[in-house]
Amino acid sequence: MSAEIFLNRFASTRIGVWVIKHIVSPLQRWIYQASDGKIFTRISPGRDVLLLTTRGRRTGKYRTTPVFYLRDGEAIIICNVNPGYEHTNPWVSNLRANPVARLQMGRYTGQYRAREATTDEVERFWPKFVALWPTYQVHFEHSGRRTIFILQKYQAP
């Protein structure tokens, strides 16, 4: 079994979700930030990762999370799929409440405004996200819950 197949299978298990959430993501965030976006920006070819910083809807504190992403012209597309046994990822609720977020993609950082994808956009981007990370499909089959956001460059008024 290839390492990629093993990783996809492991990530679709409860323990895999826990390991990614509590060990891999915090470590990746720390390395990404400490290296100024030079290290840990890609999991494997075609699997680029950005750092998404949202403002907490209740606390007002800023939280940073590594997230896979796609590009569509100037837009950045991100996705969250609930595995069915977890609460909604906090960054999803935070973006709904405060749609302006900071993105770091490699060494580049910028402010973006998020909106939820339309039904047509979900149909267009979903197969691309499943190709990027097949575990998304496994989680979606369990929960039936997914959220895709379209982010556009934002300049404060």
Phi and psi in radians as a Rosetta constraint file:
Dihedral C 1 N 2 CA 2 C 2 CIRCULARHARMONIC -1.254 0.35
Dihedral N 2 CA 2 C 2 N 3 CIRCULARHARMONIC 2.778 0.35
Dihedral C 2 N 3 CA 3 C 3 CIRCULARHARMONIC -1.065 0.35
Dihedral N 3 CA 3 C 3 N 4 CIRCULARHARMONIC -0.652 0.35
Dihedral C 3 N 4 CA 4 C 4 CIRCULARHARMONIC -1.162 0.35
Dihedral N 4 CA 4 C 4 N 5 CIRCULARHARMONIC -0.742 0.35
Dihedral C 4 N 5 CA 5 C 5 CIRCULARHARMONIC -1.121 0.35
Dihedral N 5 CA 5 C 5 N 6 CIRCULARHARMONIC -0.764 0.35
Dihedral C 5 N 6 CA 6 C 6 CIRCULARHARMONIC -1.029 0.35
Dihedral N 6 CA 6 C 6 N 7 CIRCULARHARMONIC -0.811 0.35
Dihedral C 6 N 7 CA 7 C 7 CIRCULARHARMONIC -1.053 0.35
Dihedral N 7 CA 7 C 7 N 8 CIRCULARHARMONIC -0.776 0.35
Dihedral C 7 N 8 CA 8 C 8 CIRCULARHARMONIC -1.101 0.35
Dihedral N 8 CA 8 C 8 N 9 CIRCULARHARMONIC -0.737 0.35
Dihedral C 8 N 9 CA 9 C 9 CIRCULARHARMONIC -1.163 0.35
Dihedral N 9 CA 9 C 9 N 10 CIRCULARHARMONIC -0.790 0.35
Dihedral C 9 N 10 CA 10 C 10 CIRCULARHARMONIC -1.064 0.35
Dihedral N 10 CA 10 C 10 N 11 CIRCULARHARMONIC -0.747 0.35
Dihedral C 10 N 11 CA 11 C 11 CIRCULARHARMONIC -1.154 0.35
Dihedral N 11 CA 11 C 11 N 12 CIRCULARHARMONIC -0.304 0.35
Dihedral C 11 N 12 CA 12 C 12 CIRCULARHARMONIC -1.609 0.35
Dihedral N 12 CA 12 C 12 N 13 CIRCULARHARMONIC 0.045 0.35
Dihedral C 12 N 13 CA 13 C 13 CIRCULARHARMONIC -1.715 0.35
Dihedral N 13 CA 13 C 13 N 14 CIRCULARHARMONIC 2.817 0.35
Dihedral C 13 N 14 CA 14 C 14 CIRCULARHARMONIC -1.016 0.35
Dihedral N 14 CA 14 C 14 N 15 CIRCULARHARMONIC -0.793 0.35
Dihedral C 14 N 15 CA 15 C 15 CIRCULARHARMONIC -1.166 0.35
Dihedral N 15 CA 15 C 15 N 16 CIRCULARHARMONIC -0.651 0.35
Dihedral C 15 N 16 CA 16 C 16 CIRCULARHARMONIC -1.089 0.35
Dihedral N 16 CA 16 C 16 N 17 CIRCULARHARMONIC -0.766 0.35
Dihedral C 16 N 17 CA 17 C 17 CIRCULARHARMONIC -1.065 0.35
Dihedral N 17 CA 17 C 17 N 18 CIRCULARHARMONIC -0.752 0.35
Dihedral C 17 N 18 CA 18 C 18 CIRCULARHARMONIC -1.102 0.35
Dihedral N 18 CA 18 C 18 N 19 CIRCULARHARMONIC -0.802 0.35
Dihedral C 18 N 19 CA 19 C 19 CIRCULARHARMONIC -1.079 0.35
Dihedral N 19 CA 19 C 19 N 20 CIRCULARHARMONIC -0.775 0.35
Dihedral C 19 N 20 CA 20 C 20 CIRCULARHARMONIC -1.098 0.35
Dihedral N 20 CA 20 C 20 N 21 CIRCULARHARMONIC -0.803 0.35
Dihedral C 20 N 21 CA 21 C 21 CIRCULARHARMONIC -1.160 0.35
Dihedral N 21 CA 21 C 21 N 22 CIRCULARHARMONIC -0.748 0.35
Dihedral C 21 N 22 CA 22 C 22 CIRCULARHARMONIC -1.767 0.35
Dihedral N 22 CA 22 C 22 N 23 CIRCULARHARMONIC -0.292 0.35
Dihedral C 22 N 23 CA 23 C 23 CIRCULARHARMONIC -2.120 0.35
Dihedral N 23 CA 23 C 23 N 24 CIRCULARHARMONIC -1.008 0.35
Dihedral C 23 N 24 CA 24 C 24 CIRCULARHARMONIC -1.137 0.35
Dihedral N 24 CA 24 C 24 N 25 CIRCULARHARMONIC -0.916 0.35
Dihedral C 24 N 25 CA 25 C 25 CIRCULARHARMONIC -1.066 0.35
Dihedral N 25 CA 25 C 25 N 26 CIRCULARHARMONIC -0.836 0.35
Dihedral C 25 N 26 CA 26 C 26 CIRCULARHARMONIC -1.075 0.35
Dihedral N 26 CA 26 C 26 N 27 CIRCULARHARMONIC -0.688 0.35
Dihedral C 26 N 27 CA 27 C 27 CIRCULARHARMONIC -1.149 0.35
Dihedral N 27 CA 27 C 27 N 28 CIRCULARHARMONIC -0.780 0.35
Dihedral C 27 N 28 CA 28 C 28 CIRCULARHARMONIC -1.073 0.35
Dihedral N 28 CA 28 C 28 N 29 CIRCULARHARMONIC -0.772 0.35
Dihedral C 28 N 29 CA 29 C 29 CIRCULARHARMONIC -1.020 0.35
Dihedral N 29 CA 29 C 29 N 30 CIRCULARHARMONIC -0.801 0.35
Dihedral C 29 N 30 CA 30 C 30 CIRCULARHARMONIC -1.111 0.35
Dihedral N 30 CA 30 C 30 N 31 CIRCULARHARMONIC -0.821 0.35
Dihedral C 30 N 31 CA 31 C 31 CIRCULARHARMONIC -1.138 0.35
Dihedral N 31 CA 31 C 31 N 32 CIRCULARHARMONIC -0.765 0.35
Dihedral C 31 N 32 CA 32 C 32 CIRCULARHARMONIC -1.000 0.35
Dihedral N 32 CA 32 C 32 N 33 CIRCULARHARMONIC -0.849 0.35
Dihedral C 32 N 33 CA 33 C 33 CIRCULARHARMONIC -1.216 0.35
Dihedral N 33 CA 33 C 33 N 34 CIRCULARHARMONIC -0.766 0.35
Dihedral C 33 N 34 CA 34 C 34 CIRCULARHARMONIC -1.125 0.35
Dihedral N 34 CA 34 C 34 N 35 CIRCULARHARMONIC -0.523 0.35
Dihedral C 34 N 35 CA 35 C 35 CIRCULARHARMONIC -1.610 0.35
Dihedral N 35 CA 35 C 35 N 36 CIRCULARHARMONIC 0.124 0.35
Dihedral C 35 N 36 CA 36 C 36 CIRCULARHARMONIC 0.985 0.35
Dihedral N 36 CA 36 C 36 N 37 CIRCULARHARMONIC 0.701 0.35
Dihedral C 36 N 37 CA 37 C 37 CIRCULARHARMONIC 1.350 0.35
Dihedral N 37 CA 37 C 37 N 38 CIRCULARHARMONIC 0.352 0.35
Dihedral C 37 N 38 CA 38 C 38 CIRCULARHARMONIC -1.702 0.35
Dihedral N 38 CA 38 C 38 N 39 CIRCULARHARMONIC -0.397 0.35
Dihedral C 38 N 39 CA 39 C 39 CIRCULARHARMONIC -2.211 0.35
Dihedral N 39 CA 39 C 39 N 40 CIRCULARHARMONIC 2.504 0.35
Dihedral C 39 N 40 CA 40 C 40 CIRCULARHARMONIC 1.239 0.35
Dihedral N 40 CA 40 C 40 N 41 CIRCULARHARMONIC 0.519 0.35
Dihedral C 40 N 41 CA 41 C 41 CIRCULARHARMONIC -1.600 0.35
Dihedral N 41 CA 41 C 41 N 42 CIRCULARHARMONIC -0.067 0.35
Dihedral C 41 N 42 CA 42 C 42 CIRCULARHARMONIC -2.549 0.35
Dihedral N 42 CA 42 C 42 N 43 CIRCULARHARMONIC 2.357 0.35
Dihedral C 42 N 43 CA 43 C 43 CIRCULARHARMONIC -1.451 0.35
Dihedral N 43 CA 43 C 43 N 44 CIRCULARHARMONIC -0.743 0.35
Dihedral C 43 N 44 CA 44 C 44 CIRCULARHARMONIC -2.794 0.35
Dihedral N 44 CA 44 C 44 N 45 CIRCULARHARMONIC 2.978 0.35
Dihedral C 44 N 45 CA 45 C 45 CIRCULARHARMONIC -0.916 0.35
Dihedral N 45 CA 45 C 45 N 46 CIRCULARHARMONIC 2.234 0.35
Dihedral C 45 N 46 CA 46 C 46 CIRCULARHARMONIC 1.479 0.35
Dihedral N 46 CA 46 C 46 N 47 CIRCULARHARMONIC -0.053 0.35
Dihedral C 46 N 47 CA 47 C 47 CIRCULARHARMONIC -1.986 0.35
Dihedral N 47 CA 47 C 47 N 48 CIRCULARHARMONIC 1.275 0.35
Dihedral C 47 N 48 CA 48 C 48 CIRCULARHARMONIC -1.395 0.35
Dihedral N 48 CA 48 C 48 N 49 CIRCULARHARMONIC 2.591 0.35
Dihedral C 48 N 49 CA 49 C 49 CIRCULARHARMONIC -2.171 0.35
Dihedral N 49 CA 49 C 49 N 50 CIRCULARHARMONIC 2.411 0.35
Dihedral C 49 N 50 CA 50 C 50 CIRCULARHARMONIC -2.018 0.35
Dihedral N 50 CA 50 C 50 N 51 CIRCULARHARMONIC 2.874 0.35
Dihedral C 50 N 51 CA 51 C 51 CIRCULARHARMONIC -1.792 0.35
Dihedral N 51 CA 51 C 51 N 52 CIRCULARHARMONIC 2.141 0.35
Dihedral C 51 N 52 CA 52 C 52 CIRCULARHARMONIC -1.816 0.35
Dihedral N 52 CA 52 C 52 N 53 CIRCULARHARMONIC 2.120 0.35
Dihedral C 52 N 53 CA 53 C 53 CIRCULARHARMONIC -1.974 0.35
Dihedral N 53 CA 53 C 53 N 54 CIRCULARHARMONIC 2.054 0.35
Dihedral C 53 N 54 CA 54 C 54 CIRCULARHARMONIC -2.029 0.35
Dihedral N 54 CA 54 C 54 N 55 CIRCULARHARMONIC 2.810 0.35
Dihedral C 54 N 55 CA 55 C 55 CIRCULARHARMONIC -1.708 0.35
Dihedral N 55 CA 55 C 55 N 56 CIRCULARHARMONIC 2.250 0.35
Dihedral C 55 N 56 CA 56 C 56 CIRCULARHARMONIC -1.035 0.35
Dihedral N 56 CA 56 C 56 N 57 CIRCULARHARMONIC 2.312 0.35
Dihedral C 56 N 57 CA 57 C 57 CIRCULARHARMONIC -1.221 0.35
Dihedral N 57 CA 57 C 57 N 58 CIRCULARHARMONIC -0.457 0.35
Dihedral C 57 N 58 CA 58 C 58 CIRCULARHARMONIC -1.793 0.35
Dihedral N 58 CA 58 C 58 N 59 CIRCULARHARMONIC -0.754 0.35
Dihedral C 58 N 59 CA 59 C 59 CIRCULARHARMONIC -1.562 0.35
Dihedral N 59 CA 59 C 59 N 60 CIRCULARHARMONIC -0.450 0.35
Dihedral C 59 N 60 CA 60 C 60 CIRCULARHARMONIC 1.365 0.35
Dihedral N 60 CA 60 C 60 N 61 CIRCULARHARMONIC -0.034 0.35
Dihedral C 60 N 61 CA 61 C 61 CIRCULARHARMONIC -1.372 0.35
Dihedral N 61 CA 61 C 61 N 62 CIRCULARHARMONIC 2.601 0.35
Dihedral C 61 N 62 CA 62 C 62 CIRCULARHARMONIC -1.512 0.35
Dihedral N 62 CA 62 C 62 N 63 CIRCULARHARMONIC 2.363 0.35
Dihedral C 62 N 63 CA 63 C 63 CIRCULARHARMONIC -2.201 0.35
Dihedral N 63 CA 63 C 63 N 64 CIRCULARHARMONIC 2.412 0.35
Dihedral C 63 N 64 CA 64 C 64 CIRCULARHARMONIC -2.077 0.35
Dihedral N 64 CA 64 C 64 N 65 CIRCULARHARMONIC 2.305 0.35
Dihedral C 64 N 65 CA 65 C 65 CIRCULARHARMONIC -2.343 0.35
Dihedral N 65 CA 65 C 65 N 66 CIRCULARHARMONIC 2.343 0.35
Dihedral C 65 N 66 CA 66 C 66 CIRCULARHARMONIC -1.283 0.35
Dihedral N 66 CA 66 C 66 N 67 CIRCULARHARMONIC 2.378 0.35
Dihedral C 66 N 67 CA 67 C 67 CIRCULARHARMONIC -2.498 0.35
Dihedral N 67 CA 67 C 67 N 68 CIRCULARHARMONIC 2.403 0.35
Dihedral C 67 N 68 CA 68 C 68 CIRCULARHARMONIC -1.148 0.35
Dihedral N 68 CA 68 C 68 N 69 CIRCULARHARMONIC 2.668 0.35
Dihedral C 68 N 69 CA 69 C 69 CIRCULARHARMONIC -2.597 0.35
Dihedral N 69 CA 69 C 69 N 70 CIRCULARHARMONIC 2.810 0.35
Dihedral C 69 N 70 CA 70 C 70 CIRCULARHARMONIC -2.129 0.35
Dihedral N 70 CA 70 C 70 N 71 CIRCULARHARMONIC 2.782 0.35
Dihedral C 70 N 71 CA 71 C 71 CIRCULARHARMONIC -1.963 0.35
Dihedral N 71 CA 71 C 71 N 72 CIRCULARHARMONIC 2.500 0.35
Dihedral C 71 N 72 CA 72 C 72 CIRCULARHARMONIC -2.402 0.35
Dihedral N 72 CA 72 C 72 N 73 CIRCULARHARMONIC 1.577 0.35
Dihedral C 72 N 73 CA 73 C 73 CIRCULARHARMONIC 1.135 0.35
Dihedral N 73 CA 73 C 73 N 74 CIRCULARHARMONIC -2.173 0.35
Dihedral C 73 N 74 CA 74 C 74 CIRCULARHARMONIC -1.475 0.35
Dihedral N 74 CA 74 C 74 N 75 CIRCULARHARMONIC -0.246 0.35
Dihedral C 74 N 75 CA 75 C 75 CIRCULARHARMONIC -1.398 0.35
Dihedral N 75 CA 75 C 75 N 76 CIRCULARHARMONIC 2.588 0.35
Dihedral C 75 N 76 CA 76 C 76 CIRCULARHARMONIC -1.923 0.35
Dihedral N 76 CA 76 C 76 N 77 CIRCULARHARMONIC 2.305 0.35
Dihedral C 76 N 77 CA 77 C 77 CIRCULARHARMONIC -2.029 0.35
Dihedral N 77 CA 77 C 77 N 78 CIRCULARHARMONIC 2.245 0.35
Dihedral C 77 N 78 CA 78 C 78 CIRCULARHARMONIC -2.232 0.35
Dihedral N 78 CA 78 C 78 N 79 CIRCULARHARMONIC 2.767 0.35
Dihedral C 78 N 79 CA 79 C 79 CIRCULARHARMONIC -2.467 0.35
Dihedral N 79 CA 79 C 79 N 80 CIRCULARHARMONIC 2.533 0.35
Dihedral C 79 N 80 CA 80 C 80 CIRCULARHARMONIC -2.326 0.35
Dihedral N 80 CA 80 C 80 N 81 CIRCULARHARMONIC 2.316 0.35
Dihedral C 80 N 81 CA 81 C 81 CIRCULARHARMONIC -2.175 0.35
Dihedral N 81 CA 81 C 81 N 82 CIRCULARHARMONIC 2.180 0.35
Dihedral C 81 N 82 CA 82 C 82 CIRCULARHARMONIC -1.383 0.35
Dihedral N 82 CA 82 C 82 N 83 CIRCULARHARMONIC 2.282 0.35
Dihedral C 82 N 83 CA 83 C 83 CIRCULARHARMONIC -1.290 0.35
Dihedral N 83 CA 83 C 83 N 84 CIRCULARHARMONIC -0.139 0.35
Dihedral C 83 N 84 CA 84 C 84 CIRCULARHARMONIC 1.810 0.35
Dihedral N 84 CA 84 C 84 N 85 CIRCULARHARMONIC -0.311 0.35
Dihedral C 84 N 85 CA 85 C 85 CIRCULARHARMONIC -2.136 0.35
Dihedral N 85 CA 85 C 85 N 86 CIRCULARHARMONIC 0.259 0.35
Dihedral C 85 N 86 CA 86 C 86 CIRCULARHARMONIC -2.163 0.35
Dihedral N 86 CA 86 C 86 N 87 CIRCULARHARMONIC 2.812 0.35
Dihedral C 86 N 87 CA 87 C 87 CIRCULARHARMONIC -1.264 0.35
Dihedral N 87 CA 87 C 87 N 88 CIRCULARHARMONIC 2.811 0.35
Dihedral C 87 N 88 CA 88 C 88 CIRCULARHARMONIC -0.986 0.35
Dihedral N 88 CA 88 C 88 N 89 CIRCULARHARMONIC 2.423 0.35
Dihedral C 88 N 89 CA 89 C 89 CIRCULARHARMONIC -1.003 0.35
Dihedral N 89 CA 89 C 89 N 90 CIRCULARHARMONIC 2.300 0.35
Dihedral C 89 N 90 CA 90 C 90 CIRCULARHARMONIC -0.973 0.35
Dihedral N 90 CA 90 C 90 N 91 CIRCULARHARMONIC -0.562 0.35
Dihedral C 90 N 91 CA 91 C 91 CIRCULARHARMONIC -1.131 0.35
Dihedral N 91 CA 91 C 91 N 92 CIRCULARHARMONIC -0.485 0.35
Dihedral C 91 N 92 CA 92 C 92 CIRCULARHARMONIC -1.152 0.35
Dihedral N 92 CA 92 C 92 N 93 CIRCULARHARMONIC -0.883 0.35
Dihedral C 92 N 93 CA 93 C 93 CIRCULARHARMONIC -1.114 0.35
Dihedral N 93 CA 93 C 93 N 94 CIRCULARHARMONIC -0.663 0.35
Dihedral C 93 N 94 CA 94 C 94 CIRCULARHARMONIC -1.147 0.35
Dihedral N 94 CA 94 C 94 N 95 CIRCULARHARMONIC -0.720 0.35
Dihedral C 94 N 95 CA 95 C 95 CIRCULARHARMONIC -1.158 0.35
Dihedral N 95 CA 95 C 95 N 96 CIRCULARHARMONIC -0.617 0.35
Dihedral C 95 N 96 CA 96 C 96 CIRCULARHARMONIC -1.131 0.35
Dihedral N 96 CA 96 C 96 N 97 CIRCULARHARMONIC -0.668 0.35
Dihedral C 96 N 97 CA 97 C 97 CIRCULARHARMONIC -1.412 0.35
Dihedral N 97 CA 97 C 97 N 98 CIRCULARHARMONIC -0.666 0.35
Dihedral C 97 N 98 CA 98 C 98 CIRCULARHARMONIC -2.337 0.35
Dihedral N 98 CA 98 C 98 N 99 CIRCULARHARMONIC 1.576 0.35
Dihedral C 98 N 99 CA 99 C 99 CIRCULARHARMONIC -1.288 0.35
Dihedral N 99 CA 99 C 99 N 100 CIRCULARHARMONIC -0.078 0.35
Dihedral C 99 N 100 CA 100 C 100 CIRCULARHARMONIC -1.583 0.35
Dihedral N 100 CA 100 C 100 N 101 CIRCULARHARMONIC 2.211 0.35
Dihedral C 100 N 101 CA 101 C 101 CIRCULARHARMONIC -2.347 0.35
Dihedral N 101 CA 101 C 101 N 102 CIRCULARHARMONIC 2.795 0.35
Dihedral C 101 N 102 CA 102 C 102 CIRCULARHARMONIC -1.781 0.35
Dihedral N 102 CA 102 C 102 N 103 CIRCULARHARMONIC 2.315 0.35
Dihedral C 102 N 103 CA 103 C 103 CIRCULARHARMONIC -2.015 0.35
Dihedral N 103 CA 103 C 103 N 104 CIRCULARHARMONIC 2.449 0.35
Dihedral C 103 N 104 CA 104 C 104 CIRCULARHARMONIC -2.121 0.35
Dihedral N 104 CA 104 C 104 N 105 CIRCULARHARMONIC 2.087 0.35
Dihedral C 104 N 105 CA 105 C 105 CIRCULARHARMONIC -2.115 0.35
Dihedral N 105 CA 105 C 105 N 106 CIRCULARHARMONIC 1.765 0.35
Dihedral C 105 N 106 CA 106 C 106 CIRCULARHARMONIC 1.154 0.35
Dihedral N 106 CA 106 C 106 N 107 CIRCULARHARMONIC -2.252 0.35
Dihedral C 106 N 107 CA 107 C 107 CIRCULARHARMONIC -1.525 0.35
Dihedral N 107 CA 107 C 107 N 108 CIRCULARHARMONIC -0.194 0.35
Dihedral C 107 N 108 CA 108 C 108 CIRCULARHARMONIC -1.422 0.35
Dihedral N 108 CA 108 C 108 N 109 CIRCULARHARMONIC 2.400 0.35
Dihedral C 108 N 109 CA 109 C 109 CIRCULARHARMONIC -2.283 0.35
Dihedral N 109 CA 109 C 109 N 110 CIRCULARHARMONIC 2.610 0.35
Dihedral C 109 N 110 CA 110 C 110 CIRCULARHARMONIC -2.891 0.35
Dihedral N 110 CA 110 C 110 N 111 CIRCULARHARMONIC 2.851 0.35
Dihedral C 110 N 111 CA 111 C 111 CIRCULARHARMONIC -1.607 0.35
Dihedral N 111 CA 111 C 111 N 112 CIRCULARHARMONIC 2.395 0.35
Dihedral C 111 N 112 CA 112 C 112 CIRCULARHARMONIC -2.358 0.35
Dihedral N 112 CA 112 C 112 N 113 CIRCULARHARMONIC 2.632 0.35
Dihedral C 112 N 113 CA 113 C 113 CIRCULARHARMONIC -1.880 0.35
Dihedral N 113 CA 113 C 113 N 114 CIRCULARHARMONIC 2.271 0.35
Dihedral C 113 N 114 CA 114 C 114 CIRCULARHARMONIC -1.787 0.35
Dihedral N 114 CA 114 C 114 N 115 CIRCULARHARMONIC 2.608 0.35
Dihedral C 114 N 115 CA 115 C 115 CIRCULARHARMONIC -2.509 0.35
Dihedral N 115 CA 115 C 115 N 116 CIRCULARHARMONIC 2.658 0.35
Dihedral C 115 N 116 CA 116 C 116 CIRCULARHARMONIC -1.275 0.35
Dihedral N 116 CA 116 C 116 N 117 CIRCULARHARMONIC 2.517 0.35
Dihedral C 116 N 117 CA 117 C 117 CIRCULARHARMONIC -1.181 0.35
Dihedral N 117 CA 117 C 117 N 118 CIRCULARHARMONIC 2.564 0.35
Dihedral C 117 N 118 CA 118 C 118 CIRCULARHARMONIC -1.272 0.35
Dihedral N 118 CA 118 C 118 N 119 CIRCULARHARMONIC 2.952 0.35
Dihedral C 118 N 119 CA 119 C 119 CIRCULARHARMONIC -1.008 0.35
Dihedral N 119 CA 119 C 119 N 120 CIRCULARHARMONIC -0.758 0.35
Dihedral C 119 N 120 CA 120 C 120 CIRCULARHARMONIC -1.091 0.35
Dihedral N 120 CA 120 C 120 N 121 CIRCULARHARMONIC -0.705 0.35
Dihedral C 120 N 121 CA 121 C 121 CIRCULARHARMONIC -1.178 0.35
Dihedral N 121 CA 121 C 121 N 122 CIRCULARHARMONIC -0.687 0.35
Dihedral C 121 N 122 CA 122 C 122 CIRCULARHARMONIC -1.055 0.35
Dihedral N 122 CA 122 C 122 N 123 CIRCULARHARMONIC -0.800 0.35
Dihedral C 122 N 123 CA 123 C 123 CIRCULARHARMONIC -1.083 0.35
Dihedral N 123 CA 123 C 123 N 124 CIRCULARHARMONIC -0.601 0.35
Dihedral C 123 N 124 CA 124 C 124 CIRCULARHARMONIC -1.291 0.35
Dihedral N 124 CA 124 C 124 N 125 CIRCULARHARMONIC -0.757 0.35
Dihedral C 124 N 125 CA 125 C 125 CIRCULARHARMONIC -1.559 0.35
Dihedral N 125 CA 125 C 125 N 126 CIRCULARHARMONIC -0.442 0.35
Dihedral C 125 N 126 CA 126 C 126 CIRCULARHARMONIC -0.951 0.35
Dihedral N 126 CA 126 C 126 N 127 CIRCULARHARMONIC -0.859 0.35
Dihedral C 126 N 127 CA 127 C 127 CIRCULARHARMONIC -1.054 0.35
Dihedral N 127 CA 127 C 127 N 128 CIRCULARHARMONIC -0.546 0.35
Dihedral C 127 N 128 CA 128 C 128 CIRCULARHARMONIC -1.211 0.35
Dihedral N 128 CA 128 C 128 N 129 CIRCULARHARMONIC -0.660 0.35
Dihedral C 128 N 129 CA 129 C 129 CIRCULARHARMONIC -1.213 0.35
Dihedral N 129 CA 129 C 129 N 130 CIRCULARHARMONIC -0.668 0.35
Dihedral C 129 N 130 CA 130 C 130 CIRCULARHARMONIC -1.140 0.35
Dihedral N 130 CA 130 C 130 N 131 CIRCULARHARMONIC -0.671 0.35
Dihedral C 130 N 131 CA 131 C 131 CIRCULARHARMONIC -1.145 0.35
Dihedral N 131 CA 131 C 131 N 132 CIRCULARHARMONIC -0.646 0.35
Dihedral C 131 N 132 CA 132 C 132 CIRCULARHARMONIC -1.176 0.35
Dihedral N 132 CA 132 C 132 N 133 CIRCULARHARMONIC -0.779 0.35
Dihedral C 132 N 133 CA 133 C 133 CIRCULARHARMONIC -2.531 0.35
Dihedral N 133 CA 133 C 133 N 134 CIRCULARHARMONIC 1.572 0.35
Dihedral C 133 N 134 CA 134 C 134 CIRCULARHARMONIC -0.964 0.35
Dihedral N 134 CA 134 C 134 N 135 CIRCULARHARMONIC -0.398 0.35
Dihedral C 134 N 135 CA 135 C 135 CIRCULARHARMONIC -1.053 0.35
Dihedral N 135 CA 135 C 135 N 136 CIRCULARHARMONIC -0.486 0.35
Dihedral C 135 N 136 CA 136 C 136 CIRCULARHARMONIC -0.937 0.35
Dihedral N 136 CA 136 C 136 N 137 CIRCULARHARMONIC -0.755 0.35
Dihedral C 136 N 137 CA 137 C 137 CIRCULARHARMONIC -1.139 0.35
Dihedral N 137 CA 137 C 137 N 138 CIRCULARHARMONIC -0.746 0.35
Dihedral C 137 N 138 CA 138 C 138 CIRCULARHARMONIC -1.040 0.35
Dihedral N 138 CA 138 C 138 N 139 CIRCULARHARMONIC -0.836 0.35
Dihedral C 138 N 139 CA 139 C 139 CIRCULARHARMONIC -1.109 0.35
Dihedral N 139 CA 139 C 139 N 140 CIRCULARHARMONIC -0.713 0.35
Dihedral C 139 N 140 CA 140 C 140 CIRCULARHARMONIC -1.130 0.35
Dihedral N 140 CA 140 C 140 N 141 CIRCULARHARMONIC -0.650 0.35
Dihedral C 140 N 141 CA 141 C 141 CIRCULARHARMONIC -1.114 0.35
Dihedral N 141 CA 141 C 141 N 142 CIRCULARHARMONIC -0.546 0.35
Dihedral C 141 N 142 CA 142 C 142 CIRCULARHARMONIC -1.369 0.35
Dihedral N 142 CA 142 C 142 N 143 CIRCULARHARMONIC -0.698 0.35
Dihedral C 142 N 143 CA 143 C 143 CIRCULARHARMONIC -1.874 0.35
Dihedral N 143 CA 143 C 143 N 144 CIRCULARHARMONIC -0.514 0.35
Dihedral C 143 N 144 CA 144 C 144 CIRCULARHARMONIC 1.254 0.35
Dihedral N 144 CA 144 C 144 N 145 CIRCULARHARMONIC 0.235 0.35
Dihedral C 144 N 145 CA 145 C 145 CIRCULARHARMONIC -2.100 0.35
Dihedral N 145 CA 145 C 145 N 146 CIRCULARHARMONIC 2.169 0.35
Dihedral C 145 N 146 CA 146 C 146 CIRCULARHARMONIC -2.569 0.35
Dihedral N 146 CA 146 C 146 N 147 CIRCULARHARMONIC 2.653 0.35
Dihedral C 146 N 147 CA 147 C 147 CIRCULARHARMONIC -2.396 0.35
Dihedral N 147 CA 147 C 147 N 148 CIRCULARHARMONIC 2.263 0.35
Dihedral C 147 N 148 CA 148 C 148 CIRCULARHARMONIC -2.092 0.35
Dihedral N 148 CA 148 C 148 N 149 CIRCULARHARMONIC 2.300 0.35
Dihedral C 148 N 149 CA 149 C 149 CIRCULARHARMONIC -1.997 0.35
Dihedral N 149 CA 149 C 149 N 150 CIRCULARHARMONIC 2.500 0.35
Dihedral C 149 N 150 CA 150 C 150 CIRCULARHARMONIC -1.855 0.35
Dihedral N 150 CA 150 C 150 N 151 CIRCULARHARMONIC 2.188 0.35
Dihedral C 150 N 151 CA 151 C 151 CIRCULARHARMONIC -2.024 0.35
Dihedral N 151 CA 151 C 151 N 152 CIRCULARHARMONIC 2.281 0.35
Dihedral C 151 N 152 CA 152 C 152 CIRCULARHARMONIC -2.057 0.35
Dihedral N 152 CA 152 C 152 N 153 CIRCULARHARMONIC 2.549 0.35
Dihedral C 152 N 153 CA 153 C 153 CIRCULARHARMONIC -0.886 0.35
Dihedral N 153 CA 153 C 153 N 154 CIRCULARHARMONIC 2.411 0.35
Dihedral C 153 N 154 CA 154 C 154 CIRCULARHARMONIC -2.238 0.35
Dihedral N 154 CA 154 C 154 N 155 CIRCULARHARMONIC 2.353 0.35
Dihedral C 154 N 155 CA 155 C 155 CIRCULARHARMONIC -2.115 0.35
Dihedral N 155 CA 155 C 155 N 156 CIRCULARHARMONIC 2.127 0.35
Dihedral C 155 N 156 CA 156 C 156 CIRCULARHARMONIC -1.047 0.35
Dihedral N 156 CA 156 C 156 N 157 CIRCULARHARMONIC 2.496 0.35
